[in-house]
Amino acid sequence: MGAADEEYDYLFKLVLIGDSGVGKSNLLSRFTRNEFNLESKSTIGVEFATRSVRIVDKLVKAQIWDTAGQERYRAITSAYYRGAVGALLVYDSTRHVTFENVERWLKELRDHTDAYVVIMLVGNKTDLRHLCAVSTEEATAFAEKENIYFMETSALESVNVDSAFVEVLTQIYNVVSKRALEKENGSTSVPKGETINIGKDDVSEVKKSTCCSTA
């Protein structure tokens, strides 16, 4: 990344949410450092990493926050969600209970963010095909009902990890671009170091994804 990572057109804050042990930290490390740690332990507190990607003709820097899924860390909720314009809601495809808890996580996310937040439901650990407990069809139906995006990933095999993050960033960028075009000055640049806030009038731009895929 180097010096190129220091220059960007947009900075978007994303959050990773979901139960403990679903693979949030490994999704983050795979996307930002292309690393996977089999001995990964539960995250304590909050950590974040960044990666810049080019979307259309703009360099977008993603600041991705990861926190523990355990109940005892829920006191940090408000600060964790503040300013987030995108979220990856992760469940473990081999543990149905983590999918059952997605609804609660989604409610918490919506309670602490504005209506425009772009949400991607992520079914992780598709490499463990023989242990699959949540079908693609079941997850797709939930995503369609909640009007959110959906993708299945494997942080271990690096399947769809980049695609999931980039899709969220692209959808946020599309909303920002639409808003910028509607402004008289037509400016799409922002001061360096500022996060993007999207007005609620732009919600209609965020639609369901048809990019559901299997590993």
Contacts in CASP RR format, 6 or more apart in sequence:
PFRMAT RR
TARGET T0000
AUTHOR 0000-0000-0000
METHOD contacts of the structure
MODEL  1
MGAADEEYDYLFKLVLIGDSGVGKSNLLSRFTRNEFNLESKSTIGVEFAT
RSVRIVDKLVKAQIWDTAGQERYRAITSAYYRGAVGALLVYDSTRHVTFE
NVERWLKELRDHTDAYVVIMLVGNKTDLRHLCAVSTEEATAFAEKENIYF
METSALESVNVDSAFVEVLTQIYNVVSKRALEKENGSTSVPKGETINIGK
DDVSEVKKSTCCSTA
1 51 0 8 1.000
1 52 0 8 1.000
4 52 0 8 1.000
4 59 0 8 1.000
5 50 0 8 1.000
5 51 0 8 1.000
5 52 0 8 1.000
5 61 0 8 1.000
7 59 0 8 1.000
7 192 0 8 1.000
8 52 0 8 1.000
8 59 0 8 1.000
8 60 0 8 1.000
8 61 0 8 1.000
8 192 0 8 1.000
9 58 0 8 1.000
9 59 0 8 1.000
9 60 0 8 1.000
9 188 0 8 1.000
9 189 0 8 1.000
9 190 0 8 1.000
10 58 0 8 1.000
10 59 0 8 1.000
10 60 0 8 1.000
10 61 0 8 1.000
10 173 0 8 1.000
10 176 0 8 1.000
10 190 0 8 1.000
10 196 0 8 1.000
11 60 0 8 1.000
11 61 0 8 1.000
11 63 0 8 1.000
11 190 0 8 1.000
11 193 0 8 1.000
11 194 0 8 1.000
11 195 0 8 1.000
11 196 0 8 1.000
12 60 0 8 1.000
12 61 0 8 1.000
12 62 0 8 1.000
12 63 0 8 1.000
12 85 0 8 1.000
12 86 0 8 1.000
12 169 0 8 1.000
12 172 0 8 1.000
12 173 0 8 1.000
12 195 0 8 1.000
12 196 0 8 1.000
13 63 0 8 1.000
13 64 0 8 1.000
13 65 0 8 1.000
13 83 0 8 1.000
13 84 0 8 1.000
13 85 0 8 1.000
13 86 0 8 1.000
13 195 0 8 1.000
14 62 0 8 1.000
14 63 0 8 1.000
14 64 0 8 1.000
14 65 0 8 1.000
14 84 0 8 1.000
14 85 0 8 1.000
14 86 0 8 1.000
14 87 0 8 1.000
14 88 0 8 1.000
14 165 0 8 1.000
14 168 0 8 1.000
14 169 0 8 1.000
15 64 0 8 1.000
15 65 0 8 1.000
15 67 0 8 1.000
15 80 0 8 1.000
15 81 0 8 1.000
15 84 0 8 1.000
15 86 0 8 1.000
15 87 0 8 1.000
15 88 0 8 1.000
15 109 0 8 1.000
16 24 0 8 1.000
16 27 0 8 1.000
16 28 0 8 1.000
16 64 0 8 1.000
16 65 0 8 1.000
16 66 0 8 1.000
16 67 0 8 1.000
16 87 0 8 1.000
16 88 0 8 1.000
16 90 0 8 1.000
17 24 0 8 1.000
17 67 0 8 1.000
17 69 0 8 1.000
17 87 0 8 1.000
17 88 0 8 1.000
17 89 0 8 1.000
17 90 0 8 1.000
17 105 0 8 1.000
17 108 0 8 1.000
17 109 0 8 1.000
18 24 0 8 1.000
18 69 0 8 1.000
18 89 0 8 1.000
18 90 0 8 1.000
18 91 0 8 1.000
18 98 0 8 1.000
18 101 0 8 1.000
18 102 0 8 1.000
18 105 0 8 1.000
19 69 0 8 1.000
19 91 0 8 1.000
19 92 0 8 1.000
19 97 0 8 1.000
19 98 0 8 1.000
19 101 0 8 1.000
19 105 0 8 1.000
20 42 0 8 1.000
20 68 0 8 1.000
20 69 0 8 1.000
20 70 0 8 1.000
21 42 0 8 1.000
21 69 0 8 1.000
21 92 0 8 1.000
21 98 0 8 1.000
22 90 0 8 1.000
22 91 0 8 1.000
22 92 0 8 1.000
22 95 0 8 1.000
22 98 0 8 1.000
22 124 0 8 1.000
22 125 0 8 1.000
23 40 0 8 1.000
23 90 0 8 1.000
23 92 0 8 1.000
23 124 0 8 1.000
23 125 0 8 1.000
23 155 0 8 1.000
24 43 0 8 1.000
24 66 0 8 1.000
24 69 0 8 1.000
24 88 0 8 1.000
24 90 0 8 1.000
25 37 0 8 1.000
25 40 0 8 1.000
25 43 0 8 1.000
25 47 0 8 1.000
25 66 0 8 1.000
26 36 0 8 1.000
26 37 0 8 1.000
26 40 0 8 1.000
26 155 0 8 1.000
26 156 0 8 1.000
27 88 0 8 1.000
27 90 0 8 1.000
27 122 0 8 1.000
27 124 0 8 1.000
27 153 0 8 1.000
27 155 0 8 1.000
27 161 0 8 1.000
27 164 0 8 1.000
28 49 0 8 1.000
28 64 0 8 1.000
28 66 0 8 1.000
29 35 0 8 1.000
29 36 0 8 1.000
29 37 0 8 1.000
29 40 0 8 1.000
29 49 0 8 1.000
29 155 0 8 1.000
30 36 0 8 1.000
30 155 0 8 1.000
30 158 0 8 1.000
30 161 0 8 1.000
31 51 0 8 1.000
31 64 0 8 1.000
31 161 0 8 1.000
31 162 0 8 1.000
31 165 0 8 1.000
32 49 0 8 1.000
32 50 0 8 1.000
32 51 0 8 1.000
32 64 0 8 1.000
33 49 0 8 1.000
34 158 0 8 1.000
36 155 0 8 1.000
36 156 0 8 1.000
36 158 0 8 1.000
38 156 0 8 1.000
42 68 0 8 1.000
42 69 0 8 1.000
42 70 0 8 1.000
43 66 0 8 1.000
43 67 0 8 1.000
43 68 0 8 1.000
43 69 0 8 1.000
44 68 0 8 1.000
45 67 0 8 1.000
45 68 0 8 1.000
45 73 0 8 1.000
45 76 0 8 1.000
46 65 0 8 1.000
46 66 0 8 1.000
46 67 0 8 1.000
46 76 0 8 1.000
46 80 0 8 1.000
47 65 0 8 1.000
47 66 0 8 1.000
47 67 0 8 1.000
48 63 0 8 1.000
48 64 0 8 1.000
48 65 0 8 1.000
48 66 0 8 1.000
49 64 0 8 1.000
49 66 0 8 1.000
50 61 0 8 1.000
50 62 0 8 1.000
50 63 0 8 1.000
50 64 0 8 1.000
51 61 0 8 1.000
51 62 0 8 1.000
51 64 0 8 1.000
51 165 0 8 1.000
52 59 0 8 1.000
52 60 0 8 1.000
52 61 0 8 1.000
52 62 0 8 1.000
53 59 0 8 1.000
53 60 0 8 1.000
53 62 0 8 1.000
53 165 0 8 1.000
53 166 0 8 1.000
53 169 0 8 1.000
54 60 0 8 1.000
55 166 0 8 1.000
55 169 0 8 1.000
55 170 0 8 1.000
55 173 0 8 1.000
56 173 0 8 1.000
56 177 0 8 1.000
58 173 0 8 1.000
58 188 0 8 1.000
60 169 0 8 1.000
60 173 0 8 1.000
62 165 0 8 1.000
62 169 0 8 1.000
63 195 0 8 1.000
64 165 0 8 1.000
65 80 0 8 1.000
65 84 0 8 1.000
67 73 0 8 1.000
67 76 0 8 1.000
67 80 0 8 1.000
77 108 0 8 1.000
77 112 0 8 1.000
78 112 0 8 1.000
81 109 0 8 1.000
81 112 0 8 1.000
81 113 0 8 1.000
82 112 0 8 1.000
83 113 0 8 1.000
83 195 0 8 1.000
83 197 0 8 1.000
84 113 0 8 1.000
84 117 0 8 1.000
85 116 0 8 1.000
85 117 0 8 1.000
85 118 0 8 1.000
85 172 0 8 1.000
85 195 0 8 1.000
85 196 0 8 1.000
85 197 0 8 1.000
85 198 0 8 1.000
86 113 0 8 1.000
86 117 0 8 1.000
86 118 0 8 1.000
86 119 0 8 1.000
86 120 0 8 1.000
86 168 0 8 1.000
86 172 0 8 1.000
87 109 0 8 1.000
87 113 0 8 1.000
87 117 0 8 1.000
87 118 0 8 1.000
87 119 0 8 1.000
87 120 0 8 1.000
87 168 0 8 1.000
88 120 0 8 1.000
88 122 0 8 1.000
88 164 0 8 1.000
88 165 0 8 1.000
88 168 0 8 1.000
89 102 0 8 1.000
89 105 0 8 1.000
89 106 0 8 1.000
89 109 0 8 1.000
89 119 0 8 1.000
89 120 0 8 1.000
89 121 0 8 1.000
89 122 0 8 1.000
89 148 0 8 1.000
90 122 0 8 1.000
90 123 0 8 1.000
90 124 0 8 1.000
91 98 0 8 1.000
91 99 0 8 1.000
91 101 0 8 1.000
91 102 0 8 1.000
91 121 0 8 1.000
91 122 0 8 1.000
91 123 0 8 1.000
91 124 0 8 1.000
91 134 0 8 1.000
91 139 0 8 1.000
92 98 0 8 1.000
92 99 0 8 1.000
92 123 0 8 1.000
92 124 0 8 1.000
92 125 0 8 1.000
93 99 0 8 1.000
93 123 0 8 1.000
93 124 0 8 1.000
93 125 0 8 1.000
93 126 0 8 1.000
93 128 0 8 1.000
93 132 0 8 1.000
93 133 0 8 1.000
93 134 0 8 1.000
93 152 0 8 1.000
94 125 0 8 1.000
94 128 0 8 1.000
94 131 0 8 1.000
94 132 0 8 1.000
94 133 0 8 1.000
95 133 0 8 1.000
96 133 0 8 1.000
96 134 0 8 1.000
99 123 0 8 1.000
99 133 0 8 1.000
99 134 0 8 1.000
99 138 0 8 1.000
99 139 0 8 1.000
99 142 0 8 1.000
102 121 0 8 1.000
102 142 0 8 1.000
103 142 0 8 1.000
106 119 0 8 1.000
106 146 0 8 1.000
106 148 0 8 1.000
109 117 0 8 1.000
109 119 0 8 1.000
110 117 0 8 1.000
114 198 0 8 1.000
114 199 0 8 1.000
114 200 0 8 1.000
115 200 0 8 1.000
115 203 0 8 1.000
116 175 0 8 1.000
116 198 0 8 1.000
116 199 0 8 1.000
116 200 0 8 1.000
116 202 0 8 1.000
116 203 0 8 1.000
116 206 0 8 1.000
118 149 0 8 1.000
118 168 0 8 1.000
118 171 0 8 1.000
118 172 0 8 1.000
118 175 0 8 1.000
118 206 0 8 1.000
119 146 0 8 1.000
119 148 0 8 1.000
119 149 0 8 1.000
120 148 0 8 1.000
120 149 0 8 1.000
120 150 0 8 1.000
120 151 0 8 1.000
120 164 0 8 1.000
120 167 0 8 1.000
120 168 0 8 1.000
120 209 0 8 1.000
121 139 0 8 1.000
121 142 0 8 1.000
121 143 0 8 1.000
121 146 0 8 1.000
121 148 0 8 1.000
121 149 0 8 1.000
121 150 0 8 1.000
121 151 0 8 1.000
122 150 0 8 1.000
122 151 0 8 1.000
122 152 0 8 1.000
122 153 0 8 1.000
122 164 0 8 1.000
123 134 0 8 1.000
123 139 0 8 1.000
123 150 0 8 1.000
123 151 0 8 1.000
123 152 0 8 1.000
123 153 0 8 1.000
124 152 0 8 1.000
124 153 0 8 1.000
124 154 0 8 1.000
124 155 0 8 1.000
125 154 0 8 1.000
125 155 0 8 1.000
125 156 0 8 1.000
126 132 0 8 1.000
126 152 0 8 1.000
126 153 0 8 1.000
126 154 0 8 1.000
126 157 0 8 1.000
126 159 0 8 1.000
126 214 0 8 1.000
126 215 0 8 1.000
127 154 0 8 1.000
127 156 0 8 1.000
127 157 0 8 1.000
127 159 0 8 1.000
127 215 0 8 1.000
129 215 0 8 1.000
136 152 0 8 1.000
136 212 0 8 1.000
136 214 0 8 1.000
139 150 0 8 1.000
139 152 0 8 1.000
139 212 0 8 1.000
140 150 0 8 1.000
140 212 0 8 1.000
142 150 0 8 1.000
143 149 0 8 1.000
143 150 0 8 1.000
143 208 0 8 1.000
143 209 0 8 1.000
143 212 0 8 1.000
144 208 0 8 1.000
147 207 0 8 1.000
147 208 0 8 1.000
148 208 0 8 1.000
148 209 0 8 1.000
149 167 0 8 1.000
149 168 0 8 1.000
149 171 0 8 1.000
149 208 0 8 1.000
149 209 0 8 1.000
149 211 0 8 1.000
150 209 0 8 1.000
150 212 0 8 1.000
151 160 0 8 1.000
151 163 0 8 1.000
151 164 0 8 1.000
151 167 0 8 1.000
151 209 0 8 1.000
151 211 0 8 1.000
151 212 0 8 1.000
151 213 0 8 1.000
152 159 0 8 1.000
152 160 0 8 1.000
152 212 0 8 1.000
152 213 0 8 1.000
152 214 0 8 1.000
152 215 0 8 1.000
153 159 0 8 1.000
153 160 0 8 1.000
153 161 0 8 1.000
153 164 0 8 1.000
153 215 0 8 1.000
154 160 0 8 1.000
154 161 0 8 1.000
154 215 0 8 1.000
155 161 0 8 1.000
157 215 0 8 1.000
159 215 0 8 1.000
160 213 0 8 1.000
160 215 0 8 1.000
163 211 0 8 1.000
163 213 0 8 1.000
167 209 0 8 1.000
167 211 0 8 1.000
171 205 0 8 1.000
171 206 0 8 1.000
172 196 0 8 1.000
172 198 0 8 1.000
174 205 0 8 1.000
175 198 0 8 1.000
175 202 0 8 1.000
175 205 0 8 1.000
175 206 0 8 1.000
176 188 0 8 1.000
176 196 0 8 1.000
176 198 0 8 1.000
177 188 0 8 1.000
178 202 0 8 1.000
178 205 0 8 1.000
179 198 0 8 1.000
179 199 0 8 1.000
179 201 0 8 1.000
179 202 0 8 1.000
180 186 0 8 1.000
180 187 0 8 1.000
180 188 0 8 1.000
190 196 0 8 1.000
END
